[in-house]
Amino acid sequence: MRIAQIAPLYEAVPPTKYGGTERVIAALCDGLVTLGHDVTLFAAATSATKARLVETSPHPLRERMDRDAMLRVAPHLHLSMLASVYERASEFDVVHSHADLWTLPFAASCATPTVLTLHGRLDVPEVLQTLPLYPRTPLVSISEEQRRPLDDADVRWIATVHNGLDLRRYESAGRAPGRGDHLAFVGRISSEKGPLTAVEVAARAGRRLQVAAKIDPLDAAYFAAEVEPVFASHDVDFVGEIGEAQKPEFYSSAAATLFPSDWPEPFGLVMIESMAAGTPVIALRRGAVPEVVVDGRTGFVCDDVDEMVEAVGRLGEIDPEDCRRQAARFDTSTMAARYAAVYRTLRSRHLDGPPLQLQEAS
């Protein structure tokens, strides 16, 4: 199949450091090419892919724009990209967009079928109000839980396809000697990600905490006022943002990864990275966590901080090989094959004429 992939322009595909959506898109493009598909990726310059790259921005927006500039200019840049892609839509069998709600009016007026993967939270007013305006556009969720806010909305889910990554480096690092007894926290410093909860859990469990996390400009004030003093008073080892080369060893050296995310997490790549390294995950029961972590086998799904602290004392119950086997469900080849099945369904229904019927591709 000839497949167009449309990426957000904020980061390169894949990003040099933080950027979950772009990492998934990179893995998907490479996986589809490996399966023999003709893939064109529309993305920011400096992206690296096995697909044919069309640079639709001279640089990733976060490299050159501050918050105010992105709020003013980013919508126009994404709309310009979408307009240029859909001018070429007849060149493709399927258009797969990851560019959020901006895609909808283009998809609704195009003869080439489009599928839109929603990568963020869906319980926000702009999503709840906008998606039902386009009831015919096929949508993919990245977890079953992600859909819940739209249970009563007139929208068209064609599949749930869990995110996937190339996890080989994590698996190799996880089998190397050198696992410690400290706990790890990976991701982004923001209140909903729970860095202060991670400190509390580690302190109450009597474990050291290592934190590898990005500080977004939007969260700089929160870090300075609330997080940095707590890190200092609890002797947290804060190493800052790390790249792909450093992540496998960071996970594999820890006794467990804490995932105290306190918002409706639509997926959570940190969890599959950690499990691929053989490192169990201790997480709050939020969003898609129960779809990723097998409670009692690859970590612990907890209802509160007390249960997270208790779980630290139960880490000896977890077999690292169980973690790796569960993580393998979320590899690149599995994700690419599931999306290819979605495209085939979408394309065949489009050509045959009957309305697209809901189906699960997961």
C-alpha positions as CSV (number, residue, x, y, z in Angstrom):
1,M,0.0,0.0,0.0
2,R,1.0,3.6,-0.6
3,I,0.6,5.2,2.9
4,A,1.0,8.9,3.9
5,Q,2.0,9.5,7.5
6,I,1.5,13.0,8.9
7,A,3.5,13.9,12.1
8,P,3.2,16.9,14.4
9,L,5.9,19.5,13.7
10,Y,6.9,20.2,17.3
11,E,9.7,17.6,17.4
12,A,11.8,15.6,14.9
13,V,10.7,12.0,14.1
14,P,12.1,10.5,16.2
15,P,12.9,13.2,18.7
16,T,16.4,13.5,20.1
17,K,15.1,13.3,23.6
18,Y,11.5,13.8,24.9
19,G,8.6,13.2,22.6
20,G,6.5,10.1,22.9
21,T,4.2,10.6,19.9
22,E,7.1,11.2,17.5
23,R,8.9,8.1,18.7
24,V,5.8,6.0,18.0
25,I,5.4,7.5,14.5
26,A,9.1,6.8,13.8
27,A,8.7,3.2,14.8
28,L,5.5,2.8,12.8
29,C,7.0,4.2,9.6
30,D,10.0,1.9,9.9
31,G,7.9,-1.1,10.7
32,L,5.6,-0.5,7.7
33,V,8.6,-0.1,5.4
34,T,9.9,-3.4,6.7
35,L,6.6,-5.0,5.9
36,G,7.0,-3.9,2.3
37,H,4.7,-0.8,2.2
38,D,5.5,2.4,0.3
39,V,5.5,5.0,3.1
40,T,5.8,8.8,2.9
41,L,6.4,10.7,6.1
42,F,5.4,14.4,6.3
43,A,7.4,15.8,9.2
44,A,9.9,18.4,10.4
45,A,13.3,18.6,8.9
46,T,16.0,16.6,10.8
47,S,13.7,13.6,11.0
48,A,15.3,10.3,10.2
49,T,13.2,7.4,8.8
50,K,13.2,4.4,6.5
51,A,10.2,6.0,4.8
52,R,10.4,8.7,2.1
53,L,10.7,12.0,4.0
54,V,8.9,15.2,3.0
55,E,10.1,18.1,5.1
56,T,7.2,20.3,5.9
57,S,9.0,22.6,8.4
58,P,12.7,23.7,8.2
59,H,13.2,22.6,11.8
60,P,11.2,21.1,14.7
61,L,9.2,24.0,16.2
62,R,10.3,23.5,19.8
63,E,13.9,24.2,18.7
64,R,13.2,27.7,17.5
65,M,10.0,28.9,19.1
66,D,9.0,29.9,22.6
67,R,5.6,29.1,24.1
68,D,3.9,32.3,22.9
69,A,5.3,31.9,19.3
70,M,4.1,28.3,19.1
71,L,0.6,29.3,20.3
72,R,0.4,31.9,17.6
73,V,2.1,30.2,14.7
74,A,2.0,26.4,15.2
75,P,-1.7,26.1,14.1
76,H,-1.0,27.8,10.8
77,L,2.1,25.7,10.1
78,H,0.2,22.5,10.8
79,L,-2.8,23.6,8.6
80,S,-0.4,24.6,5.8
81,M,1.2,21.1,6.0
82,L,-2.2,19.4,6.0
83,A,-3.3,21.4,3.0
84,S,-0.1,20.4,1.1
85,V,-0.6,16.7,2.0
86,Y,-4.2,16.6,0.9
87,E,-3.4,18.3,-2.4
88,R,-1.4,15.1,-3.0
89,A,-3.9,12.7,-1.5
90,S,-4.6,10.9,-4.8
91,E,-1.0,9.6,-4.7
92,F,-1.8,7.5,-1.7
93,D,-4.1,4.6,-0.8
94,V,-4.5,5.8,2.8
95,V,-3.6,8.9,4.7
96,H,-2.7,8.3,8.4
97,S,-2.6,11.5,10.4
98,H,-1.2,12.0,13.9
99,A,-1.8,15.8,13.7
100,D,-4.8,15.8,16.0
101,L,-8.1,17.7,15.4
102,W,-6.6,19.9,12.7
103,T,-6.9,16.9,10.3
104,L,-10.7,16.6,10.5
105,P,-12.0,19.1,7.9
106,F,-9.4,17.9,5.4
107,A,-10.3,14.2,5.9
108,A,-14.0,14.9,5.6
109,S,-13.7,16.4,2.1
110,C,-11.1,14.0,0.6
111,A,-11.7,11.0,-1.6
112,T,-8.7,9.2,-0.2
113,P,-9.5,7.5,3.1
114,T,-8.0,9.0,6.2
115,V,-7.5,7.4,9.6
116,L,-6.7,9.6,12.6
117,T,-4.8,8.4,15.6
118,L,-5.5,10.4,18.8
119,H,-2.5,10.4,21.0
120,G,-3.6,12.6,23.9
121,R,-6.3,12.8,26.5
122,L,-9.8,13.0,25.2
123,D,-11.7,14.4,28.3
124,V,-11.1,18.0,27.3
125,P,-13.8,20.4,25.9
126,E,-12.2,21.0,22.5
127,V,-12.1,17.2,21.8
128,L,-15.6,16.5,23.2
129,Q,-17.1,19.3,21.2
130,T,-15.1,18.9,17.9
131,L,-15.0,15.1,17.2
132,P,-18.7,14.6,17.0
133,L,-18.8,17.2,14.2
134,Y,-17.1,14.6,12.0
135,P,-18.9,11.3,12.8
136,R,-17.7,9.6,9.6
137,T,-13.9,10.0,10.1
138,P,-12.3,6.7,11.2
139,L,-10.5,7.0,14.5
140,V,-7.9,4.9,16.2
141,S,-7.3,5.0,20.0
142,I,-4.1,4.0,21.6
143,S,-5.9,2.3,24.5
144,E,-9.4,1.2,25.3
145,E,-9.4,3.4,28.3
146,Q,-8.6,6.5,26.2
147,R,-12.0,6.2,24.5
148,R,-14.1,6.3,27.7
149,P,-14.8,10.1,27.7
150,L,-16.5,9.7,24.3
151,D,-18.6,6.7,25.1
152,D,-21.8,8.6,24.4
153,A,-20.5,10.6,21.4
154,D,-21.3,10.0,17.8
155,V,-17.8,9.1,16.7
156,R,-16.4,6.2,14.6
157,W,-13.8,4.1,16.2
158,I,-12.2,1.6,13.8
159,A,-9.7,0.1,16.2
160,T,-7.5,0.3,19.2
161,V,-3.9,-0.1,18.4
162,H,-1.5,0.0,21.4
163,N,1.7,2.0,20.9
164,G,4.8,0.1,20.0
165,L,8.6,0.8,20.0
166,D,11.8,-0.9,19.0
167,L,12.6,-2.4,22.3
168,R,15.7,-4.5,21.4
169,R,18.2,-2.2,23.2
170,Y,16.1,-2.3,26.3
171,E,16.0,-6.1,26.3
172,S,19.8,-6.3,25.9
173,A,20.5,-3.8,28.7
174,G,18.1,-5.6,31.0
175,R,20.1,-8.8,30.8
176,A,23.4,-7.1,31.8
177,P,24.5,-7.3,35.4
178,G,24.4,-4.3,37.7
179,R,20.8,-3.9,38.9
180,G,20.7,-1.7,42.0
181,D,18.1,-1.3,44.8
182,H,17.1,2.3,43.9
183,L,13.9,3.4,42.3
184,A,13.6,5.3,39.0
185,F,11.3,8.0,37.6
186,V,11.4,8.8,33.9
187,G,9.5,11.3,31.8
188,R,8.6,14.9,32.3
189,I,8.5,17.2,35.4
190,S,4.9,18.2,35.7
191,S,2.3,17.9,38.4
192,E,0.2,15.3,36.6
193,K,3.2,13.0,36.2
194,G,3.6,12.8,39.9
195,P,7.3,13.5,40.6
196,L,6.5,14.5,44.2
197,T,4.6,11.3,44.7
198,A,7.7,9.4,43.5
199,V,9.8,11.1,46.1
200,E,7.3,10.2,48.8
201,V,7.1,6.6,47.8
202,A,10.9,6.3,47.7
203,A,11.4,8.0,51.0
204,R,8.8,5.9,52.8
205,A,10.2,2.7,51.3
206,G,13.7,3.7,52.3
207,R,15.0,3.7,48.8
208,R,17.1,6.1,46.8
209,L,15.3,7.8,43.8
210,Q,16.9,8.6,40.5
211,V,15.0,10.9,38.2
212,A,15.6,11.4,34.5
213,A,13.1,13.9,33.3
214,K,12.6,16.9,31.0
215,I,11.6,20.3,32.4
216,D,9.4,21.9,29.8
217,P,9.4,25.7,29.8
218,L,5.7,25.6,30.8
219,D,6.7,23.6,33.9
220,A,9.8,25.6,34.9
221,A,8.1,27.6,37.5
222,Y,6.5,24.5,39.1
223,F,9.9,22.8,39.2
224,A,11.6,25.7,40.8
225,A,8.9,26.4,43.4
226,E,7.7,23.0,44.3
227,V,9.9,20.2,43.0
228,E,13.5,21.3,43.2
229,P,13.4,22.0,47.0
230,V,11.9,18.6,47.6
231,F,14.5,16.9,45.5
232,A,17.2,18.7,47.4
233,S,15.8,17.9,50.8
234,H,15.4,14.2,50.0
235,D,18.8,13.8,48.2
236,V,17.2,12.8,44.9
237,D,19.6,12.1,42.1
238,F,18.2,14.3,39.3
239,V,20.1,13.7,36.1
240,G,17.8,15.8,33.8
241,E,16.6,14.7,30.4
242,I,18.3,11.7,28.8
243,G,18.2,10.4,25.2
244,E,17.6,7.0,23.8
245,A,21.1,5.9,24.2
246,Q,21.0,6.4,28.0
247,K,17.5,5.1,28.7
248,P,18.1,1.3,28.6
249,E,20.8,1.3,31.2
250,F,18.9,3.8,33.3
251,Y,16.0,1.5,33.5
252,S,17.9,-1.8,33.9
253,S,20.0,-0.5,36.8
254,A,16.9,0.2,38.9
255,A,14.9,-2.1,41.2
256,A,11.7,-0.7,39.8
257,T,10.3,2.2,37.9
258,L,7.7,4.4,39.6
259,F,4.8,5.6,37.4
260,P,2.7,7.7,39.8
261,S,0.9,9.5,36.9
262,D,-2.2,11.1,38.3
263,W,-4.2,11.9,35.1
264,P,-6.1,9.8,32.5
265,E,-2.9,8.5,30.9
266,P,-3.8,7.4,27.4
267,F,-0.9,4.9,27.2
268,G,2.5,5.5,28.9
269,L,5.7,4.5,26.9
270,V,7.7,4.6,30.1
271,M,6.0,1.4,31.3
272,I,6.9,-0.7,28.2
273,E,10.5,0.6,28.2
274,S,10.9,-0.4,31.8
275,M,9.4,-3.8,31.3
276,A,11.5,-4.5,28.2
277,A,14.6,-3.9,30.4
278,G,13.2,-6.5,32.9
279,T,12.4,-3.7,35.4
280,P,9.0,-3.9,37.1
281,V,6.6,-0.9,37.2
282,I,4.8,0.4,40.2
283,A,2.0,2.6,39.0
284,L,-1.2,4.3,40.1
285,R,-4.3,2.9,38.6
286,R,-5.0,5.7,36.1
287,G,-5.9,5.7,32.5
288,A,-4.4,2.8,30.5
289,V,-2.1,1.5,33.2
290,P,-4.1,-1.7,33.7
291,E,-3.9,-2.4,30.0
292,V,-0.1,-2.3,30.0
293,V,1.0,-3.6,33.5
294,V,0.0,-7.1,34.5
295,D,-0.6,-6.6,38.3
296,G,1.5,-9.0,40.3
297,R,3.5,-10.2,37.3
298,T,5.2,-7.3,35.6
299,G,4.7,-4.8,38.5
300,F,1.9,-3.5,40.6
301,V,-1.1,-1.5,39.8
302,C,-1.9,0.5,42.9
303,D,-4.9,2.6,44.1
304,D,-3.0,5.0,46.3
305,V,0.4,5.9,47.6
306,D,0.2,3.5,50.6
307,E,-0.2,0.6,48.1
308,M,2.8,1.9,46.1
309,V,5.0,1.9,49.2
310,E,3.8,-1.6,50.0
311,A,4.6,-2.8,46.5
312,V,8.2,-1.8,46.8
313,G,8.5,-4.5,49.5
314,R,7.1,-7.1,47.1
315,L,9.5,-6.6,44.2
316,G,11.0,-10.0,44.8
317,E,7.8,-11.5,43.5
318,I,8.4,-10.2,40.0
319,D,10.3,-12.2,37.4
320,P,12.2,-10.0,35.0
321,E,11.4,-12.4,32.2
322,D,7.7,-11.9,32.7
323,C,8.3,-8.2,32.3
324,R,10.2,-8.7,29.0
325,R,7.5,-11.1,27.7
326,Q,4.7,-8.5,28.4
327,A,6.7,-5.7,26.8
328,A,7.1,-7.8,23.6
329,R,3.3,-7.2,23.1
330,F,4.2,-3.6,22.4
331,D,7.0,-3.9,19.8
332,T,7.3,-2.2,16.5
333,S,6.3,-5.2,14.3
334,T,3.1,-5.9,16.3
335,M,2.0,-2.3,16.0
336,A,2.9,-2.0,12.3
337,A,1.0,-5.2,11.5
338,R,-2.1,-4.0,13.4
339,Y,-2.1,-0.7,11.6
340,A,-1.6,-2.4,8.2
341,A,-4.8,-4.4,9.0
342,V,-6.6,-1.1,9.8
343,Y,-5.5,0.3,6.4
344,R,-6.6,-2.7,4.5
345,T,-10.0,-2.6,6.1
346,L,-10.3,1.1,5.5
347,R,-9.2,0.8,1.9
348,S,-11.5,-2.1,1.1
349,R,-14.6,-0.6,2.6
350,H,-13.8,2.7,0.9
351,L,-13.5,1.0,-2.5
352,D,-16.5,-1.3,-2.1
353,G,-18.8,1.6,-1.1
354,P,-20.8,0.4,2.0
355,P,-20.4,2.5,5.2
356,L,-17.3,1.5,7.3
357,Q,-18.3,-0.8,10.1
358,L,-16.6,-0.7,13.5
359,Q,-14.1,-3.4,14.1
360,E,-11.2,-4.1,16.5
361,A,-7.8,-4.4,15.1
362,S,-6.1,-5.0,18.4
